[in-house]
Amino acid sequence: MFTKKEHDQNSIIITPKFNIEIQNLELVQEMKNEILSWLSKKENPNVIMNLEECDFIDSTGLGNLIRIYEQLRRKNGVFKMCNINEKIKVLLEMTTMDNLIKCYDSLDDALKSL
């Protein structure tokens, strides 16, 4: 229920096709584990999460995203998000995650920033 597309040798685009919340915990963990497995084989990796098909993130989902961010930071990587809606934007601002994860209006903008 998510796609993983390699943009280049050190960058992937993840597009979840579900809300990142406790009701989808199995999917969230599967996505997180897939990303972490990919990260383990890379140096200076970049992950772009395209949220065009995700309407909501709850605290459980946010915790999983923080784990991805922490692993990226350990590998000198970068975590970016794009196509986020207003609800997700407010959540990221309220939790100050927007200071850690750069957000872009479009996938093209996120890719150009690499």
N, C-alpha and C positions, 0 to 999 in steps of 0.2 A: 504494500500500500504506500510505498514511497519509491522514488526513482533516485538513482545515484549515477551521475554522469561525470566522467573525468574531463575536466577542461584542458588541463595540461598535466605534466608529470607530477606536480605538487599541488594541484588544485582540483577539488571536486565540488559539484553542485548537487545538493540534496533537496528534493522536493517532496515533502510529506503530503499525502493526499488524505489527511485526517487531522482532527484537532489534537494538539499535543496536551493531553489531559489524562486524568486517572482512568476514565472510562476506556481509554485506548492504551492502557499501560503496557500491554504485551507488544503492541506495535511500536510504542515509544522506545521501549527497551531494545527491541530488535533493531530499530533505526540507530539508536545510540551505540549498540554493540558493533554494528556494521561500520559506523564512522570510526570508532575507537580501534577496530581491527585495521582499517585502512591507515589510520594515523600511526600505528605502531611500526609501519614499514617506511615512513617518510621522515624527512628532515625539512624544517621550515614549511609545514603544510598549510594550505589555505582551504577553509570550508566555507562555502556560501550556501546558506539555507534560504531557499526560495519559498516563501510562504503564501504564494498566490492561491493555493488551495486549502489553506489553513485559516480558520476563522477565530480560533480561541486557543490560548495557552493558560493552564492553571498552575498552581504551585508545584504539583508533582512534575509537570512538564518542564517548568522553569528549572527545577532541581536537576533534571536530566540534561538540560542545555548547559547549565553551569558546569556539570562534570565534563562535558565535551570541551567547553571553554578552558577549563583547568588543564586538560590534557594537551590542548593546542598550545597553551602558554608554556608548558613544560618543554614542548618541542619547537619553541620559537615560531609558532604558527599564528594564524590570524583567523578569527571567526567573524563572518559578515552575514547579514540578513538583508533580504530584499522583498519587495511587494508585501509589506506588512500593513494590516488594516489599522484603523484608529484604536480599537480595543487593545490590540497587542502593543501598539506604540505607547499607549498610556501605561500599560503594565511594565514595559521596559523602563519607562521614565520614572515610575513610582518606586521601582526596585533599584534604580540607578544602573541597571544592566546596560542601558544605552550608552553609558560611559565605557563599557568594556567591549560590547559588540557593536560594531559600526553598522548602521542601517541605511539602506539605499532605496530609492523609489522604484527602481527597475533592476532586472537582472543585468541588463547592459551596463548600467551605471556601476553595479558591484564588480562586474568583470573588468571594466576599464580601470578600476581602482587597484587592481592587483599589481 
